[in-house]
Every structure is written in C-alpha cells, then in structure tokens.
Amino acid sequence: MLNWANRFNIYSFLDNHQYHSSHHSVECLVAVGAETIFNPTENILPAFAGFLAQQKDWLFGHISYDLKSEIEGLPSHHPDFIGFPTLFFYRPQTVLQLSGTALTISSLNGHPADTFNSIQSCDPTPPASDNASIQTNARISKEDYLSIVKQLQRHILRGDCYEINFCQEFFAEQVAVSPLSLYARLTAMSPTPFACFYKLEDQYLLCASPERYLQKKGNTLISQPIKGTIKRDLLNEEADKQLIARLQQSEKDRSENVMVVDLVRNDLSRVCKEGTVEVEELFGVYSFPQVHQMISTIKGELKEGINLADVLKASFPMGSMTGAPKRRVLELIEQFERTKRGLYSGAVGYIDPEGNYDFNVVIRSLFYNATTRYLNYQVGGGITFYSDAEKEYEECLLKASAIQQVLNGQDR
C-alpha cells in the first residue's frame, strides 16, 4: 500500500502497528492524491473554520508548531530548513482503510477494484537506499545545552514558569536518501501506535510517534500527553519490570506528568462542557520497543458548536511539547532554541466524513526536503527545577538513538 501510494505527490500513510487500546480507532489509513487543497497563509484559524463547515468528506493533513504564531501572537524568527506549511489539509482522491485483513477502498475517481489490482501489482519491498551512514551535526553543542538548561532553571526559580520543553536539532546537509527505505528501517526498529509517512511534494515526514494529541469520537474529546521516559532492558525481563516500577515511582517524572495533565485539563475546559473534563488515567506506564513511557489520558464532552479550529485555538501547541504556563514557555522556547520547529511537535492526522478526528504529536521523526537535500530530526525534554542538566542531555540522546541508528544503516 505504501509503495503504491508513493507514486502520488501528496499522500498520508497512518499506521498504528497493531497497538490496541480502549481508544483504538483504525489499523491503517492511506490517503492519496489531492482533490481539494486548503493551505492558508493568513487568518488561518478563521479560514479553517470556514473550510471545515463546507467539507463533509475525508480530510488529511497537518498542523505545524508555528501555528502558535497566530494563536499566541508569537512569531518565530529562527531558520526553517524543511519548509512545511503552517497548516495544510487536503481532500484525497482515494482513501484506504485497513482493519485486520479487511481493506476498504473509497475513491472519487475510478473503480475500487482497479485500485486494489494496482496495489496488488506493486513490489512490497521498499526501494533500496545508499548504505552509507549519514552523519548528523548538532545545532547546539553539549556545553551550550547544559548552560541553557541552567538558565531555564533560573527562570523557573524566578517563577517565570514551572516546566518547559526544550528541544535541539540534529541535521545533515546535501544528502540523497530514499525516504521510504528510511521509514521502513525506522518503523522496524520503533513500531509505534501513531506512526506515519507523510509526503507533501518534495517534503517528507517519517514519523514513529507513540503519542496522541487529540481524538474526537462522537462528542468525546481526549488527549493523551506523554511525560516520563526510561530506557528498557530487553535482555533481562526482571530488570525491565524494575525499570517500569522506577518510572512509576519517579518524583521528577510524576511531577512533569501532573503539570502537563493540569495544563491539558485547563485547555480542554475551554471547549468542553462544564464539569465533564476528567482524568481517565493518571501516570499509566506503557512499553515500547526501546523505552517505557508515562502516559495520562484526559477527556471531556465538547460544547455545542465547537469545531476543530476552536479546539486548536484552545489547546495548541500541545502541553507535552511546551510547558506551563504556556505563553511564557513559548517565549522562552523562541529565546533559547536555534531552529524553527516547523512540523516537529506539531500534529498529523485526519478528519472523517462524520467529523471525528485523530491527530498524533510529531516526535521521534525524520524530516527531509528532497529539493534542498536537507535532513534533520529534533529531540527534547521537559526541564523542571529538579532536572539534572547532564541527565536531560542523556535523555535527549536516548530519544535520538533509534533515529540515529536508522541513519547509520541499522534496522534492528
């Protein structure tokens, strides 16, 4: 399906790698071709609200972190080397839905049987890429990173903020890669429930995200922020269980997690009916191929007349990738980071014909611009008063390790 989709200039491939939870939506969705495109450059949210009111079909697309410039009036002046639009949605020509072994094909043009035969005739093996290892450079040196963390802690001590997500970029210039091959390696190493391969002309997102930003089913809205990460011990089952217990009992991680939970509760209360916002699960620990993560679930019932543009205005950028209080940490992020985040820590997802939607948090991702041959990834962590700068740096490298192994030509 993915190799078949790659013949199109615009497509989304959303795969949950057979993770099932109480909020499971669909196994795999593929949306190819753009029958209608929505790509505003100003007054984005009002225009988006109008666009949503007119559309009663599938929509796929993304929201860049830089939408915060409109929401909060805080533009970024850092360079953007990939170039994804601030907000982009399209009505696809064909949608594939895979649930178990059942494939549903919805097509605006052509017969579903022809599409199925075309998919069947595709080579299931992704195209090979150069086996040469891709070396990346850090935009921020370790020494600068440690210094910045200490400066952020002084802001926390002064009461400017309580917690802040600080990110750094790793990049490579003038590299030629096969995005499909890299994505196959990335998801072989890190199969995650919110993975996606997203192509927008010459811009590519290769995403192995474990985190959901927002899901709407009927009138229920949920958010599942992640705060708290510990590396797994895959060679010792008992030691791995002890790591789960250590994460569950970590005061630092619980402190970070409850802060973001409170932030999300506040965000959702702006668009949900009074008294309906509640924490369904607090400090849940879930296991992924490389790490255990602490995930909480917050839900509420939407007020009448609320659309996705309203929800974005109330909750974006997501609390797990910013901090508290949100506006002040957005200012500090701009002050201390060196690269525009772009689609990193934004969201990719879909809206179905009934108005339900599901969006991930774009983390654990590679970005590639095929025209400029620029490749990058970003990693970050939550900084609090109790953070140890050296350990925060090590956690960044842990989060980056799976991606760097992919770039080194490994897939296991």
Backbone torsions as a table, in degrees:
resi	resn	phi	psi	omega
1	MET	NA	-42.7	-177.9
2	LEU	-68.6	-42.9	178.4
3	ASN	-64.6	-35.5	176.3
4	TRP	-65.1	-41.5	-178.7
5	ALA	-64.9	-26.9	-172.6
6	ASN	-67.0	-9.8	177.4
7	ARG	-76.8	-11.4	-177.9
8	PHE	-94.6	152.3	179.9
9	ASN	-76.5	-27.8	-179.9
10	ILE	-131.2	124.6	174.1
11	TYR	-162.0	158.9	176.7
12	SER	-124.7	135.3	175.3
13	PHE	-126.7	107.3	-175.4
14	LEU	-111.9	121.1	-171.3
15	ASP	-132.8	129.1	-179.6
16	ASN	-101.0	5.6	173.3
17	HIS	51.6	37.4	173.2
18	GLN	63.5	23.6	168.7
19	TYR	-78.6	132.3	179.1
20	HIS	-125.0	135.0	178.7
21	SER	-142.7	-179.9	179.9
22	SER	-66.0	-16.3	179.9
23	HIS	-113.3	25.5	178.9
24	HIS	-60.8	139.3	179.7
25	SER	-114.0	-63.9	-177.2
26	VAL	-149.3	150.6	-176.7
27	GLU	-68.6	-51.7	-177.2
28	CYS	-155.3	136.9	177.4
29	LEU	-127.4	134.8	175.5
30	VAL	-128.4	130.6	-179.4
31	ALA	-131.1	117.5	-174.1
32	VAL	-120.9	152.8	177.7
33	GLY	72.3	151.3	-179.0
34	ALA	-122.1	102.8	176.3
35	GLU	-75.0	-39.8	177.4
36	THR	-134.7	138.0	-179.5
37	ILE	-120.6	136.6	174.8
38	PHE	-123.3	113.6	-174.8
39	ASN	-146.3	71.7	-176.4
40	PRO	-75.9	154.5	178.6
41	THR	-116.0	-9.1	176.2
42	GLU	-150.5	159.3	-175.2
43	ASN	45.6	50.3	-167.0
44	ILE	-65.0	-48.5	-175.8
45	LEU	-69.0	-43.4	174.2
46	PRO	-59.6	-40.3	178.5
47	ALA	-65.8	-37.2	179.2
48	PHE	-65.9	-40.5	177.8
49	ALA	-60.3	-42.3	178.1
50	GLY	-65.4	-40.8	178.8
51	PHE	-62.9	-44.1	-179.6
52	LEU	-62.9	-35.8	-179.7
53	ALA	-65.2	-26.5	-177.5
54	GLN	-90.0	-18.2	-172.6
55	GLN	-102.3	130.7	175.7
56	LYS	-129.2	37.0	-178.6
57	ASP	-132.6	-178.7	176.2
58	TRP	-62.0	139.1	171.7
59	LEU	-133.9	137.0	177.1
60	PHE	-128.8	152.3	177.6
61	GLY	163.2	-158.6	-173.6
62	HIS	-143.3	161.1	172.7
63	ILE	-125.3	117.9	179.1
64	SER	-78.3	149.7	175.0
65	TYR	-51.5	-31.3	-174.1
66	ASP	-74.2	0.7	168.6
67	LEU	-61.4	-21.1	177.8
68	LYS	-59.4	-23.1	178.0
69	SER	-60.9	-37.9	178.5
70	GLU	-81.1	-41.5	-175.8
71	ILE	-66.7	-44.9	-174.3
72	GLU	-107.5	-4.8	-177.5
73	GLY	67.9	35.1	-176.8
74	LEU	-125.9	82.5	-179.8
75	PRO	-69.6	155.6	176.5
76	SER	-102.7	140.6	179.5
77	HIS	-111.7	11.3	177.8
78	HIS	-79.8	159.3	178.2
79	PRO	-70.2	148.1	176.1
80	ASP	-120.8	109.6	-172.2
81	PHE	-94.0	-5.8	-179.9
82	ILE	-104.7	-50.3	169.3
83	GLY	95.0	22.0	174.5
84	PHE	-63.2	143.0	176.4
85	PRO	-62.0	162.0	179.8
86	THR	-63.1	-44.8	176.8
87	LEU	-145.4	131.9	-177.1
88	PHE	-145.1	126.7	173.8
89	PHE	-135.0	151.6	178.0
90	TYR	-142.6	148.1	172.0
91	ARG	-91.7	114.6	-171.9
92	PRO	-76.5	155.3	174.9
93	GLN	-74.6	-35.5	-178.5
94	THR	-140.3	136.8	177.1
95	VAL	-123.3	130.2	175.2
96	LEU	-110.7	130.0	176.6
97	GLN	-119.9	120.9	179.4
98	LEU	-110.4	121.6	175.7
99	SER	-129.7	107.9	-173.7
100	GLY	65.0	-119.6	177.4
101	THR	-105.5	6.1	-178.3
102	ALA	-94.4	124.6	178.6
103	LEU	-111.9	123.3	177.0
104	THR	-108.2	129.8	-178.1
105	ILE	-117.9	121.7	175.5
106	SER	-116.4	123.6	-174.6
107	SER	-134.5	133.8	174.8
108	LEU	-78.8	-27.8	-178.1
109	ASN	-129.6	126.3	177.0
110	GLY	91.6	170.4	-176.6
111	HIS	-94.7	137.4	179.5
112	PRO	-54.9	-34.0	-179.9
113	ALA	-64.2	-37.7	177.6
114	ASP	-65.6	-40.0	177.3
115	THR	-62.3	-44.5	-179.7
116	PHE	-61.1	-44.6	179.4
117	ASN	-63.6	-36.6	178.7
118	SER	-66.0	-40.6	177.7
119	ILE	-64.6	-43.8	-178.2
120	GLN	-61.1	-30.6	-177.0
121	SER	-81.4	-7.3	-178.8
122	CYS	-76.6	145.6	173.1
123	ASP	-66.8	124.8	-179.1
124	PRO	-74.2	-8.7	-178.1
125	THR	-90.3	127.5	178.7
126	PRO	-65.1	151.5	179.5
127	PRO	-61.1	144.5	-179.4
128	ALA	-72.9	150.3	175.3
129	SER	-118.1	169.1	177.5
130	ASP	-58.5	132.7	-178.5
131	ASN	-77.4	-5.7	-178.4
132	ALA	-64.2	139.8	177.8
133	SER	-70.4	137.9	178.8
134	ILE	-99.1	116.3	-179.5
135	GLN	-90.9	132.0	179.5
136	THR	-108.9	155.2	177.0
137	ASN	-111.2	146.0	177.0
138	ALA	-86.3	131.9	176.8
139	ARG	-68.9	-28.7	-179.8
140	ILE	-121.3	129.2	178.1
141	SER	-69.8	161.4	178.1
142	LYS	-59.9	-42.1	-179.1
143	GLU	-61.4	-44.0	178.6
144	ASP	-65.5	-39.1	179.7
145	TYR	-60.1	-47.6	-179.1
146	LEU	-62.3	-39.5	179.0
147	SER	-65.4	-41.6	-179.5
148	ILE	-64.3	-41.9	179.2
149	VAL	-59.1	-42.2	179.8
150	LYS	-67.4	-35.8	175.6
151	GLN	-65.6	-40.6	178.1
152	LEU	-63.4	-37.3	178.7
153	GLN	-66.6	-30.6	174.7
154	ARG	-67.7	-36.5	174.6
155	HIS	-63.5	-39.1	178.1
156	ILE	-65.0	-42.9	-180.0
157	LEU	-62.2	-33.9	178.5
158	ARG	-76.3	-10.5	-179.6
159	GLY	91.3	11.4	178.5
160	ASP	-66.2	-35.3	-179.6
161	CYS	-157.4	171.4	-179.5
162	TYR	-106.5	-36.1	-177.3
163	GLU	-155.2	142.2	-178.3
164	ILE	-141.4	135.9	176.5
165	ASN	-90.6	113.5	-177.8
166	PHE	-110.2	129.8	-173.4
167	CYS	-121.3	156.0	175.7
168	GLN	-136.1	156.2	-175.7
169	GLU	-107.3	141.0	167.3
170	PHE	-117.6	136.5	-170.5
171	PHE	-146.1	160.0	173.1
172	ALA	-138.5	139.0	-178.3
173	GLU	-111.8	151.4	177.4
174	GLN	54.1	52.0	176.7
175	VAL	-117.8	139.4	176.2
176	ALA	-106.9	121.6	-177.2
177	VAL	-133.9	162.6	168.3
178	SER	-98.3	103.9	-178.7
179	PRO	-55.8	-38.6	-179.8
180	LEU	-62.3	-42.5	179.9
181	SER	-65.0	-42.1	178.2
182	LEU	-64.1	-39.6	179.6
183	TYR	-64.3	-40.2	178.9
184	ALA	-61.2	-41.2	177.6
185	ARG	-66.3	-45.1	-176.5
186	LEU	-59.9	-46.2	-176.1
187	THR	-81.4	-19.7	171.0
188	ALA	-67.8	-38.0	179.6
189	MET	-79.9	-37.8	-175.3
190	SER	-133.1	71.5	174.7
191	PRO	-70.0	121.2	-173.3
192	THR	-132.1	160.3	-172.8
193	PRO	-74.3	-12.1	-179.3
194	PHE	-127.6	40.5	178.2
195	ALA	-73.3	150.9	174.0
196	CYS	-157.4	151.3	169.7
197	PHE	-118.3	120.0	-171.1
198	TYR	-129.3	121.4	-179.2
199	LYS	-118.5	128.9	177.4
200	LEU	-131.2	89.6	-175.5
201	GLU	59.5	-108.2	-176.9
202	ASP	-100.0	7.9	-178.4
203	GLN	-109.2	135.2	-175.4
204	TYR	-127.5	139.5	168.9
205	LEU	-118.3	125.9	176.0
206	LEU	-116.9	105.3	-163.5
207	CYS	-122.4	129.9	175.0
208	ALA	-121.6	58.6	-174.5
209	SER	-82.6	136.5	172.7
210	PRO	-94.9	2.2	-166.6
211	GLU	-117.0	134.9	173.5
212	ARG	-95.5	133.2	173.7
213	TYR	-84.5	-61.3	-177.0
214	LEU	-144.9	141.8	169.0
215	GLN	-135.3	134.8	173.1
216	LYS	-118.1	124.0	173.4
217	LYS	-127.4	115.4	-174.3
218	GLY	63.8	-119.7	179.5
219	ASN	-106.4	4.1	-177.1
220	THR	-95.0	130.0	178.2
221	LEU	-113.6	131.0	176.7
222	ILE	-128.6	153.4	172.5
223	SER	-136.0	143.6	-175.5
224	GLN	-132.0	74.8	-178.5
225	PRO	-68.4	146.4	175.1
226	ILE	-108.3	127.3	169.5
227	LYS	-146.3	117.2	-177.7
228	GLY	120.3	116.8	-176.7
229	THR	-140.1	137.9	173.2
230	ILE	-143.4	139.8	-178.3
231	LYS	-68.9	141.3	179.9
232	ARG	-81.3	157.9	169.7
233	ASP	-113.5	94.8	-173.9
234	LEU	-80.6	-7.2	-178.8
235	LEU	-95.7	-9.7	-176.4
236	ASN	-141.1	104.8	-175.2
237	GLU	-61.6	-40.8	-179.1
238	GLU	-66.8	-42.7	178.2
239	ALA	-64.4	-34.8	178.7
240	ASP	-65.2	-39.5	176.8
241	LYS	-64.4	-37.6	178.7
242	GLN	-66.0	-33.0	176.8
243	LEU	-66.6	-37.2	175.3
244	ILE	-59.9	-46.8	-179.9
245	ALA	-63.3	-38.6	179.5
246	ARG	-64.2	-41.1	178.7
247	LEU	-65.9	-43.6	-180.0
248	GLN	-60.1	-32.5	-175.5
249	GLN	-96.8	-2.5	-176.4
250	SER	-68.0	116.7	-179.7
251	GLU	-63.6	-39.5	179.7
252	LYS	-61.5	-48.8	-176.8
253	ASP	-68.6	-39.0	177.3
254	ARG	-64.7	-38.2	178.0
255	SER	-62.7	-46.5	178.0
256	GLU	-61.8	-43.3	-175.3
257	ASN	-65.3	-44.8	-177.4
258	VAL	-69.4	-30.7	175.7
259	MET	-62.2	-45.6	-178.4
260	VAL	-71.5	-31.5	175.5
261	VAL	-62.0	-45.2	178.1
262	ASP	-62.4	-39.0	178.4
263	LEU	-64.1	-45.1	179.9
264	VAL	-66.0	-39.7	176.7
265	ARG	-58.0	-43.6	179.3
266	ASN	-64.6	-42.9	179.0
267	ASP	-61.2	-49.0	-176.4
268	LEU	-67.7	-29.5	-179.4
269	SER	-64.3	-20.0	179.2
270	ARG	-72.7	-24.7	-176.1
271	VAL	-120.2	-3.4	-178.7
272	CYS	-107.5	157.3	179.3
273	LYS	-62.0	143.5	-178.4
274	GLU	-57.3	132.2	177.2
275	GLY	85.1	-1.2	-177.3
276	THR	-98.9	-14.9	-178.6
277	VAL	-77.4	124.6	-178.4
278	GLU	-146.4	158.0	176.5
279	VAL	-91.3	109.1	-179.3
280	GLU	-73.7	-37.6	177.6
281	GLU	-146.2	132.7	178.9
282	LEU	-118.4	131.3	176.0
283	PHE	62.8	35.3	173.8
284	GLY	-70.2	136.4	177.7
285	VAL	-109.5	126.2	-177.3
286	TYR	-124.1	145.4	-174.5
287	SER	-103.3	135.5	176.3
288	PHE	-125.1	171.7	-172.2
289	PRO	-53.9	-39.3	-178.0
290	GLN	-104.8	-26.4	-169.8
291	VAL	-139.6	158.6	163.7
292	HIS	-98.2	144.1	-178.6
293	GLN	-134.4	147.5	178.8
294	MET	-96.2	119.0	-174.2
295	ILE	-126.3	133.2	173.9
296	SER	-116.1	154.9	-178.1
297	THR	-124.0	125.5	179.0
298	ILE	-120.5	136.5	-178.8
299	LYS	-138.4	162.0	177.1
300	GLY	-162.5	168.6	178.7
301	GLU	-104.0	123.4	-175.2
302	LEU	-64.3	142.9	171.3
303	LYS	-67.4	161.6	176.7
304	GLU	-64.9	141.1	173.1
305	GLY	78.9	9.1	-180.0
306	ILE	-88.5	128.7	176.7
307	ASN	-112.2	178.6	-176.7
308	LEU	-62.6	-35.1	177.6
309	ALA	-60.4	-39.5	177.4
310	ASP	-64.6	-41.6	-178.8
311	VAL	-66.2	-40.0	177.0
312	LEU	-62.9	-42.6	-179.8
313	LYS	-60.9	-34.0	-177.6
314	ALA	-82.8	-26.5	-167.2
315	SER	-128.4	-4.9	-174.9
316	PHE	-105.0	143.0	-5.7
317	PRO	-67.7	155.5	-174.5
318	MET	-64.7	147.7	-174.2
319	GLY	-61.0	-33.1	-176.8
320	SER	-67.2	-20.2	-178.7
321	MET	-109.0	9.3	178.7
322	THR	-126.9	-85.5	-179.0
323	GLY	143.3	-162.6	-175.4
324	ALA	-141.5	140.0	-11.8
325	PRO	-69.1	147.2	-165.1
326	LYS	-62.7	-47.8	-175.1
327	ARG	-60.8	-42.7	-178.3
328	ARG	-66.6	-39.8	-179.9
329	VAL	-70.2	-29.7	174.2
330	LEU	-61.9	-38.4	176.6
331	GLU	-65.7	-42.1	-179.6
332	LEU	-70.0	-36.3	175.5
333	ILE	-58.9	-45.5	178.7
334	GLU	-64.2	-36.1	-177.5
335	GLN	-69.2	-38.9	-170.1
336	PHE	-105.3	-23.8	176.8
337	GLU	-77.2	162.5	-173.9
338	ARG	-113.2	-12.4	-175.5
339	THR	-129.5	141.0	172.6
340	LYS	-63.2	133.7	-177.1
341	ARG	-68.5	-34.9	-179.4
342	GLY	62.6	-129.3	-178.8
343	LEU	-76.4	-19.7	175.8
344	TYR	-63.2	132.8	-173.8
345	SER	63.6	18.4	165.8
346	GLY	-93.1	-147.0	-176.9
347	ALA	-149.0	145.3	174.6
348	VAL	-127.9	140.2	179.0
349	GLY	178.8	-152.0	-172.7
350	TYR	-147.7	160.4	170.5
351	ILE	-124.1	129.0	-178.2
352	ASP	-91.8	172.5	-176.5
353	PRO	-61.1	-20.9	178.3
354	GLU	-87.6	-2.4	-179.9
355	GLY	90.8	1.9	172.9
356	ASN	-74.9	155.2	178.4
357	TYR	-150.4	164.2	178.7
358	ASP	-151.1	128.2	-178.5
359	PHE	-134.6	140.8	176.8
360	ASN	-91.3	178.4	167.7
361	VAL	-105.1	124.2	-174.8
362	VAL	-80.0	93.4	173.6
363	ILE	-133.6	175.5	-179.2
364	ARG	49.2	52.6	-168.8
365	SER	-134.3	148.9	169.3
366	LEU	-104.3	142.1	177.0
367	PHE	-123.4	140.3	-177.5
368	TYR	-144.4	131.9	172.3
369	ASN	-107.5	111.4	-174.1
370	ALA	-70.2	-24.2	-179.8
371	THR	-75.9	-47.9	-179.4
372	THR	-87.9	-11.5	-178.7
373	ARG	58.8	39.5	178.1
374	TYR	-104.2	130.4	-179.3
375	LEU	-126.1	138.5	176.1
376	ASN	-151.7	167.3	166.1
377	TYR	-147.2	156.2	179.6
378	GLN	-127.3	148.8	176.7
379	VAL	-138.6	154.4	-178.5
380	GLY	-154.4	179.8	178.1
381	GLY	-158.4	160.5	-179.6
382	GLY	-82.9	122.1	179.9
383	ILE	-99.2	127.4	176.3
384	THR	-126.9	177.1	177.5
385	PHE	-59.1	-31.4	-176.2
386	TYR	-88.6	-0.5	-177.3
387	SER	-65.7	142.9	170.2
388	ASP	-100.5	120.3	-172.5
389	ALA	-58.0	-41.6	179.4
390	GLU	-63.3	-43.4	-179.9
391	LYS	-68.0	-34.6	176.5
392	GLU	-63.6	-40.4	178.0
393	TYR	-64.3	-42.0	178.0
394	GLU	-62.7	-38.0	178.7
395	GLU	-65.6	-38.2	175.5
396	CYS	-59.5	-44.6	-179.1
397	LEU	-66.7	-34.2	176.0
398	LEU	-61.7	-46.2	-179.8
399	LYS	-65.2	-30.6	-178.8
400	ALA	-82.3	-17.8	-168.9
401	SER	-61.3	-40.9	-179.4
402	ALA	-63.4	-41.4	179.3
403	ILE	-67.2	-43.0	-179.0
404	GLN	-65.6	-35.8	176.0
405	GLN	-63.3	-38.0	175.4
406	VAL	-60.6	-44.8	-179.8
407	LEU	-68.9	-22.1	176.5
408	ASN	-83.5	1.1	176.0
409	GLY	92.7	12.7	179.8
410	GLN	-98.9	152.7	176.1
411	ASP	-134.1	16.0	176.8
412	ARG	-141.2	NA	NA
